[in-house]
Amino acid sequence: MTEKNAKLLVDGKEYDLPIMNGTLGNPVIDVSAVQQAGYWTYDPGFKVTAPVESAITFIDGGKGQLLHRGYPIDQLADNAEYLEVCYALLYGDLPNKAQKDEFYAKVQAHTAVHDQLRKFFEGFRRDAHPMAIMIGVVGALSAFYHNDLDLSDEEHREVTSIRLIAKMPTIAAMCYKYTRGEPFMYPRNSFSYAENFLYMMFATPADPEYKVNPVLVKAMDKIFTLHADHEQNASTSTVRLAGSTGANPYACISAGIGALWGPSHGGANEAVLNMLDEIGTVENVAEFMEKVKRREVKLMGFGHRVYKNFDPRAKVMKETCDEVLDALGIDDPQLELAMELERIALEDPYFVERNLYPNVDFYSGIILKAIGIPTSMFTVMFALARTSGWISHWLEMHSSPFKIGRPRQMYTGETERTFVKLEDR
Ligand code: SDX
């Protein structure tokens, strides 16, 4: 909605730049007129660039606010099941009872994977990082559903979205089983989404009636919700950019998994546990913090491009951490270590001046470890949960005409040179 213009005055000429307002957040300036003046905009890291409009998720970094389809994240985490949140992300609102039953049945119909997919695992070493396996196997799904990939067909787009949400727990559990040399467990659709995942992770053919602790099921489902979506983060932007070429949606999600893997993004949860292992005890915290201030290391799980206040997910994650450890009677010294790091960081001017607060990755690893999930699987958990966000943004992009994403650059290389023969160089 254009109500007023910004003005660009350059080379003695004035250009109108329309200002548009969304429903929440900063107004945006349409800078496309810059090209008429013979210029491009420059914004390394896309710190102030909105390449799309979206109705899925809103973040207010100053307030520490996160809304999915308008619902605050703490209300969703405390009251909704992850699959209900998936429904809201995909379709625009939480489901009523009939819609919920139908959606859950659709997801349950797609939890199994083609038996040929099992052979893709055999190409990996048993000690391969599970994220490397996820990228390969999820990308390989592109080869299995050619009958449902007319992307102009809304039904094909929907079944693809449901397939991906349904199969990620199965593939994630297969990654875990493969690295442990254990046989894969098939999904049991009488279980809930999180229960089915934990069953496939920890049941064995020798113990097919393995019972998942309901406390862990509730915590796992809440962790999935806390990771479901987060606006135009690096991996979601990767999925959108790949999708803008018309690429196969399974390949787009595989690209998102690759982007998420980095330690500055979803790989931070694994890096937090490795950092806590390296620090060892509370007595070593002060020395570690000095290394951080000398910029020798980063305090993993802290800081965020958007949140300059508490990440609201970190608060819920910390509450869940306390609940799970209490329920399991676990006294994890790494929780005490993490809380000491947080206490010092929240008091130390170095962190306060830089608006560095715990983010979603700071406490998640402690809960995942308590559930029995190894550190190498932490980012796989993030990818599993974020698939609903990624595919919702992919669907939103396909719901209206779009153009291929093709940023420009400021070229600083050589100006035109004349070729010189080898013997003359
Ligand atoms: C996720 O985008 C999303 O929404 C992502 C995510 C999602 O749900 O999709 O929320 C998930 O990726 C959470 C972030 C997980 N990453 C980490 O925990 C890794 C540690 N954090 C940093 O790498 C960093 O904070 C980023 C990458 C998250 C944000 O980096 P920015 O916005 O580019 O900030 P910056 O690097 O410009 O930092 C500003 C200042 C710098 O100091 P100065 O050079 O100005 O003196 O803060 C410092 C940085 O050195 N700083 C840190 C720090 N993070 C920033 N110093 C120590 N430890 C840190 N963690």
Boltz pocket constraint, residues with backbone or C-beta under 6 A from the ligand:
constraints:
  - pocket:
      binder: B
      contacts: [[A, 226], [A, 227], [A, 229], [A, 230], [A, 232], [A, 233], [A, 234], [A, 263], [A, 264], [A, 265], [A, 266], [A, 268], [A, 292], [A, 297], [A, 298], [A, 299], [A, 300], [A, 301], [A, 302], [A, 303], [A, 304], [A, 305], [A, 306], [A, 354], [A, 356], [A, 359], [A, 360], [A, 361]]
      max_distance: 6.0
